[in-house]
């Protein structure tokens, strides 16, 4: 790209999400809001996949969501034909600018961008320099750098976590039925098995966290409900809540007193609401660390989130106490 246009000159913009995770979508959420605030007339289209797709479908600053032909993870040398076909469809939209903030050096993804962008792609490989900062920077710093390149001098880096009014009401009704006002949100699982708690780990974490003197709400997908209810069958202070969609999870986090989670998506949701958080990380990086002064970390075995120093767990739980 010879010259990066100012955001006020743009009419039709495409933002590409090469990661399908909810966490990565949340990390990028300020970018869409700040662009729309700087230029309310711009049309923003997001091309994405995975759990990010459901998030952006109801995102207030996105005008259209295009579903990419990828299920959960984009890998090299996969889906060449379907990606090229999707790129040709998007190319016909004649975007003023195509933006991609992820680090995906795969040839299938780079060819996809080349077809879509017609030379109007702004990404981590834009010449003459990589414009979004070093990989060691936090995601929010990348997004701020992008916005400044587009001429937005003082962007707000806060995450955007929309919760529809009917979802707020549904969660409030459920909490009232359970007679819950303050509680710890204990998230049991991440997007992969290596970032999910086993039954014995969940019970032990609850046992240690009881020193916080609050009940627990455990959010669950439909496929997890029976298993989690069985795990906590004898625990009167643990309430399993099936979440209908991601926005119910947002609201449960928003209303919680603190969050315990092995899932980075929930870490970022909690960061957006500035909730006291104990985050279990098996792969910690500067890019995806909690952006939250009330978060404490417990690093685990890289291969298994269930393997960690239990003495450190007690220390981290005690650290949470000062914010409750």
C-alpha positions in Angstrom: 0.0 0.0 0.0 1.6 3.3 -1.1 -0.4 5.5 1.3 -2.7 4.7 4.2 -5.9 6.6 3.8 -7.5 8.7 6.7 -10.6 7.0 8.1 -12.8 10.1 7.2 -12.2 9.4 3.5 -13.4 5.8 3.6 -16.8 4.6 2.6 -16.6 0.8 2.5 -14.2 -1.1 4.7 -13.5 -4.8 5.2 -11.9 -6.2 8.4 -10.6 -9.7 8.2 -10.4 -12.0 11.2 -7.9 -14.8 10.6 -8.6 -16.1 14.1 -12.0 -17.6 14.8 -11.8 -17.4 18.6 -14.1 -15.2 20.7 -11.1 -14.0 22.7 -9.3 -12.6 19.6 -12.6 -10.9 18.5 -12.9 -9.2 21.9 -9.3 -8.0 21.8 -10.0 -6.3 18.5 -13.4 -4.9 19.4 -12.3 -1.3 20.2 -11.1 -0.9 16.6 -14.5 -1.2 15.1 -16.2 1.2 17.6 -13.5 3.9 17.2 -13.6 3.7 13.4 -17.4 4.1 13.4 -17.2 7.0 15.9 -14.7 8.8 13.7 -16.7 8.2 10.5 -20.4 7.3 11.2 -21.1 7.0 7.5 -18.6 4.2 6.8 -19.9 0.7 6.1 -17.9 -1.9 8.0 -17.9 -5.5 6.9 -16.2 -8.2 9.0 -15.2 -11.5 7.4 -14.7 -14.1 10.1 -15.5 -17.7 11.3 -15.9 -19.7 14.4 -17.2 -18.2 17.6 -16.2 -14.8 16.5 -19.0 -15.0 13.9 -21.8 -15.1 16.5 -20.2 -12.3 18.4 -20.0 -9.9 15.4 -23.5 -10.8 14.2 -24.9 -8.7 17.1 -22.0 -6.2 17.3 -23.4 -2.6 17.2 -20.6 -1.1 15.1 -20.5 -3.7 12.3 -22.9 -3.4 9.4 -22.4 -6.8 7.8 -20.8 -10.1 8.8 -19.4 -12.4 6.0 -18.8 -16.0 7.1 -15.5 -17.5 5.9 -15.3 -21.2 4.9 -13.3 -22.2 8.0 -14.8 -24.0 11.0 -12.6 -23.2 14.0 -8.9 -22.8 13.1 -7.3 -21.6 10.0 -4.3 -23.8 9.1 -1.7 -23.6 6.3 -2.4 -25.4 3.0 -6.1 -25.9 3.8 -9.3 -24.8 2.0 -7.5 -23.2 -1.0 -10.4 -23.5 -3.3 -13.1 -22.4 -0.9 -11.0 -19.4 0.3 -10.3 -18.3 -3.3 -14.0 -18.5 -4.1 -14.9 -16.4 -1.0 -12.2 -13.9 -1.9 -13.7 -13.5 -5.4 -17.1 -12.8 -3.8 -15.7 -10.2 -1.5 -13.6 -8.6 -4.3 -16.8 -7.7 -6.1 -17.7 -5.4 -3.2 -14.9 -2.9 -4.1 -13.7 -2.1 -0.6 -11.8 1.2 0.0 -9.6 -0.6 2.5 -9.0 -4.2 3.7 -7.6 -4.4 7.3 -6.1 -7.5 8.9 -4.4 -7.2 12.3 -3.6 -10.9 12.8 -0.3 -12.7 12.3 -1.1 -15.4 9.7 1.8 -15.9 7.3 0.1 -18.8 5.6 0.1 -18.7 1.8 -3.6 -19.6 1.6 -4.5 -16.6 3.8 -2.1 -14.2 2.0 -3.4 -15.2 -1.4 -7.0 -14.7 -0.1 -6.1 -11.1 1.0 -4.3 -10.4 -2.2 -7.4 -11.3 -4.2 -9.8 -9.4 -2.0 -7.7 -6.3 -1.5 -6.7 -5.3 -5.0 -3.6 -3.6 -3.5 -5.6 -1.9 -0.7 -4.6 -4.2 2.2 -3.3 -2.9 5.5 -1.8 -5.7 7.5 1.3 -6.8 9.5 3.2 -7.3 6.3 2.5 -3.9 4.7 5.7 -2.4 3.3 8.0 -0.8 4.2 7.4 -1.7 7.9 5.2 -3.8 10.0 2.8 -1.1 11.1 1.1 -2.7 14.2 4.0 -2.9 16.6 6.1 -5.8 17.8 4.6 -9.3 18.6 5.6 -8.7 22.2 3.0 -5.8 22.5 -0.5 -6.4 23.9 -3.3 -6.7 21.5 -4.8 -3.4 22.6 -1.6 -1.7 21.7 -1.8 -3.2 18.2 -5.4 -1.9 17.8 -4.4 1.6 19.0 -1.5 1.6 16.5 -3.9 0.7 13.7 -6.3 3.5 14.6 -3.6 6.0 14.8 -2.4 5.0 11.3 -5.9 5.8 10.1 -5.8 9.2 11.6 -7.6 8.7 15.0 -5.3 10.5 17.4 -6.7 9.5 20.8 -8.6 6.2 20.5 -10.3 4.6 23.4 -8.8 1.0 23.8 -11.6 -0.3 26.0 -13.2 -3.6 24.8 -16.8 -3.5 23.5 -19.0 -6.1 25.2 -22.6 -5.6 24.1 -25.4 -7.2 26.1 -29.0 -7.0 24.7 -31.7 -5.8 27.1 -33.6 -9.1 26.9 -30.4 -11.0 27.9 -29.9 -8.7 30.9 -33.5 -9.4 32.0 -33.2 -13.2 31.5 -30.0 -13.4 33.6 -31.4 -11.2 36.3 -34.5 -13.4 36.5 -32.4 -16.5 36.8 -30.2 -15.0 39.6 -33.3 -13.8 41.4 -34.7 -17.4 41.3 -31.5 -18.8 42.7 -31.4 -16.0 45.4 -28.0 -14.9 44.2 -26.7 -11.3 44.4 -22.9 -11.7 44.7 -21.1 -14.7 43.4 -17.9 -16.1 41.9 -18.1 -17.0 38.3 -16.2 -20.3 37.8 -15.7 -21.0 34.2 -14.9 -24.7 33.7 -13.4 -25.0 30.2 -11.7 -23.3 27.3 -11.9 -23.9 23.6 -9.6 -26.9 23.7 -9.1 -29.9 26.1 -5.7 -28.6 27.3 -7.4 -25.5 28.7 -10.3 -27.3 30.4 -10.6 -28.3 34.0 -11.2 -31.9 35.0 -13.9 -32.8 37.5 -11.4 -33.3 40.4 -9.7 -29.9 39.6 -13.0 -28.1 39.7 -13.9 -29.6 43.1 -10.5 -28.7 44.5 -10.6 -25.1 43.1 -14.0 -24.7 44.8 -12.6 -26.0 48.0 -9.8 -23.5 48.1 -11.9 -20.6 46.8 -14.5 -21.0 49.5 -12.3 -18.8 51.7 -13.8 -16.0 49.5 -17.2 -16.8 51.2 -19.3 -16.5 48.1 -21.3 -19.0 46.1 -20.3 -20.1 42.6 -22.0 -19.8 39.3 -20.7 -22.2 36.7 -21.6 -21.3 33.1 -22.1 -24.3 30.8 -23.0 -25.2 27.2 -25.9 -27.6 26.7 -23.5 -30.5 26.2 -21.8 -29.8 29.6 -24.8 -29.3 31.9 -25.5 -32.9 33.0 -21.8 -33.6 33.6 -21.3 -30.4 35.7 -24.5 -31.0 37.6 -23.2 -34.4 38.5 -19.8 -33.0 39.6 -21.5 -30.5 41.9 -24.5 -32.6 43.0 -23.5 -32.5 46.7 -22.5 -28.8 46.7 -25.3 -26.4 47.8 -23.3 -23.3 47.0 -22.6 -24.2 43.3 -25.1 -23.2 40.6 -24.7 -24.6 37.1 -26.2 -22.2 34.5 -26.7 -23.2 30.9 -25.9 -20.2 28.7 -28.1 -19.8 25.6 -25.4 -17.7 23.8 -22.3 -15.8 24.4 -24.1 -12.6 25.5 -25.5 -14.5 28.5 -21.9 -15.3 29.5 -21.1 -11.6 29.1 -23.9 -10.7 31.5 -23.0 -13.4 34.0 -19.4 -12.0 34.1 -20.7 -8.4 34.4 -22.8 -9.2 37.4 -20.1 -11.4 39.2 -17.9 -10.3 42.1 -14.9 -12.2 40.6 -14.0 -14.6 37.9 -11.9 -17.8 37.9 -11.2 -19.2 34.5 -8.8 -21.2 32.3 -10.2 -19.7 29.1 -8.6 -16.6 27.6 -11.9 -15.5 26.1 -13.5 -15.2 29.6 -10.3 -13.5 30.8 -10.8 -10.8 28.2 -14.6 -10.5 29.0 -13.7 -10.0 32.7 -11.0 -7.5 31.7 -13.6 -5.5 29.7 -15.8 -5.3 32.8 -12.7 -4.8 35.1 -13.6 -7.8 37.3 -11.2 -9.3 39.8 -9.9 -12.3 38.0 -7.8 -15.4 38.6 -6.6 -16.5 35.2 -5.1 -19.9 34.6 -2.7 -19.8 31.6 -0.9 -22.7 30.1 0.5 -20.5 27.3 1.0 -16.9 28.3 2.1 -14.2 25.9 2.3 -10.4 26.0 -0.3 -10.3 23.3 -3.1 -12.2 25.1 -2.3 -11.4 28.8 -5.2 -9.9 30.9 -5.5 -6.2 30.3 -6.8 -5.7 33.8 -5.2 -4.3 36.9 -7.4 -6.6 39.0 -6.2 -9.8 37.4 -3.8 -12.3 38.9 -2.2 -15.1 37.0 -1.4 -18.7 37.7 0.8 -20.3 35.1 0.3 -24.0 34.6 1.9 -26.9 32.8 1.9 -26.0 29.0 0.4 -29.4 28.1 -2.4 -29.4 30.8 -4.2 -26.6 32.6 -4.9 -29.0 35.5 -1.3 -29.3 36.5 -0.1 -26.4 38.6 1.3 -25.5 42.1 -1.6 -25.8 44.6 0.2 -23.5 47.1 0.3 -20.9 44.4 -3.5 -21.3 43.9 -4.0 -20.5 47.6 -1.9 -17.4 47.3 -3.7 -16.2 44.2 -7.1 -16.7 45.9 -5.9 -14.6 48.9 -4.8 -11.9 46.4 -8.4 -11.7 45.0 -9.7 -11.1 48.5 -8.5 -7.5 48.6 -10.8 -6.6 45.7 -13.9 -8.2 47.1 
